[in-house]
């Protein structure tokens, strides 16, 4: 039973207190660095769009490959990556989701993750050019 449901059953119709946290540039960079640490990820991908950090009229340059949306106190993440040739894509996606769940759990205490979507944009060949010509 959620806190909101409990409060309604008790006759309290006021909204549940929301968890306060800040989606700072450092959070985006932490997410990006944790994704890049996963075996099989070659690089972040995707177009960069301005970050909306909750300050009206102020936007900052985004962190490539990371999109985080906040809705009713929970986060939805979209991660855009390229993988190394030969990597098992489902395993890479599971590893990214697992590491991000743990990272956010410790970095932003009390924040629920609604979803983590992994978008594989391409496959990079990691062989050196000398090997390719043989």
C-alpha positions as CSV (number, residue, x, y, z in Angstrom):
1,X,0.0,0.0,0.0
2,X,1.4,3.4,-1.0
3,X,1.7,6.3,1.4
4,X,-1.1,8.1,-0.5
5,X,-3.5,5.1,-0.2
6,X,-2.8,4.8,3.5
7,X,-3.5,8.5,4.0
8,X,-6.7,8.3,2.1
9,X,-7.9,5.3,4.1
10,X,-7.2,7.3,7.3
11,X,-9.3,10.2,6.0
12,X,-6.4,12.5,5.2
13,X,-6.9,13.8,1.7
14,X,-3.8,16.0,1.6
15,X,-1.1,14.9,-0.9
16,X,1.8,12.8,0.4
17,X,4.9,14.8,1.0
18,X,7.2,14.7,-2.0
19,X,10.8,13.8,-1.8
20,X,13.0,16.7,-2.6
21,X,16.1,16.1,-4.8
22,X,17.9,18.0,-7.5
23,X,18.6,16.7,-11.0
24,X,21.9,18.5,-11.3
25,X,24.4,18.2,-14.0
26,X,26.4,16.0,-11.7
27,X,23.6,13.5,-11.5
28,X,23.6,13.3,-15.3
29,X,27.4,12.9,-15.4
30,X,27.3,10.2,-12.7
31,X,24.7,8.3,-14.8
32,X,26.8,8.7,-17.9
33,X,30.0,7.5,-16.2
34,X,28.3,4.5,-14.7
35,X,26.9,3.5,-18.1
36,X,30.3,3.8,-19.7
37,X,31.7,1.5,-17.1
38,X,29.5,-1.4,-18.2
39,X,31.3,-4.1,-20.2
40,X,30.1,-4.0,-23.8
41,X,29.3,-0.3,-24.0
42,X,31.6,1.5,-26.5
43,X,30.2,5.0,-26.2
44,X,27.2,7.2,-25.5
45,X,25.1,8.1,-28.5
46,X,22.2,10.3,-29.4
47,X,21.7,14.0,-30.0
48,X,22.4,16.5,-27.3
49,X,19.5,18.7,-26.1
50,X,19.5,21.3,-23.4
51,X,19.0,20.1,-19.8
52,X,16.1,21.4,-17.9
53,X,17.3,21.5,-14.3
54,X,14.1,23.0,-12.9
55,X,15.2,26.6,-13.0
56,X,12.9,28.6,-15.3
57,X,14.7,30.1,-18.3
58,X,18.0,28.5,-17.5
59,X,19.1,25.5,-19.6
60,X,22.6,23.9,-19.7
61,X,24.3,21.8,-22.3
62,X,23.2,18.2,-21.9
63,X,25.2,15.2,-21.1
64,X,25.3,13.1,-24.3
65,X,23.2,9.9,-24.3
66,X,21.3,10.6,-21.0
67,X,17.7,11.8,-20.8
68,X,16.0,11.9,-17.4
69,X,12.3,12.8,-16.9
70,X,10.7,13.3,-13.5
71,X,7.0,12.6,-13.0
72,X,5.2,12.6,-9.6
73,X,8.5,11.9,-7.7
74,X,9.6,9.0,-9.9
75,X,12.3,9.0,-12.6
76,X,12.2,7.7,-16.2
77,X,15.5,7.4,-17.8
78,X,16.4,7.0,-21.5
79,X,19.9,5.9,-22.2
80,X,21.4,6.0,-25.7
81,X,24.4,3.9,-26.4
82,X,26.6,2.1,-29.0
83,X,27.8,-1.3,-28.1
84,X,31.0,-3.2,-29.0
85,X,30.8,-5.7,-31.8
86,X,30.1,-9.1,-30.3
87,X,28.6,-7.8,-27.1
88,X,25.4,-9.6,-25.9
89,X,23.0,-6.7,-26.1
90,X,20.3,-8.1,-23.7
91,X,23.0,-8.7,-21.1
92,X,24.5,-5.2,-21.6
93,X,21.0,-3.7,-21.2
94,X,20.4,-5.7,-18.0
95,X,23.8,-4.7,-16.6
96,X,23.1,-1.0,-17.3
97,X,19.7,-1.1,-15.7
98,X,21.1,-2.9,-12.6
99,X,23.9,-0.5,-12.1
100,X,21.7,2.6,-12.6
101,X,19.1,1.3,-10.1
102,X,21.8,0.9,-7.5
103,X,23.5,4.2,-8.3
104,X,20.3,6.3,-8.1
105,X,19.2,4.4,-5.0
106,X,22.4,5.6,-3.2
107,X,22.8,9.0,-4.9
108,X,19.2,10.2,-4.6
109,X,17.8,8.5,-1.5
110,X,14.0,8.0,-1.6
111,X,13.6,8.5,-5.3
112,X,11.7,5.8,-7.2
113,X,12.8,4.7,-10.7
114,X,9.8,4.2,-12.9
115,X,11.7,2.9,-15.9
116,X,15.1,2.7,-17.5
117,X,15.0,2.4,-21.3
118,X,18.1,1.4,-23.1
119,X,18.4,2.5,-26.8
120,X,21.1,0.8,-28.7
121,X,21.9,3.2,-31.5
122,X,24.7,1.2,-33.2
123,X,27.4,-1.4,-33.0
124,X,31.1,-0.3,-33.1
125,X,33.8,-2.4,-34.4
126,X,36.6,-2.4,-31.8
127,X,39.2,-4.0,-34.0
128,X,42.3,-1.9,-34.9
129,X,42.5,-0.8,-38.5
130,X,45.6,-3.0,-39.1
131,X,43.6,-6.1,-38.3
132,X,40.7,-5.1,-40.6
133,X,43.0,-4.8,-43.7
134,X,44.4,-8.3,-43.3
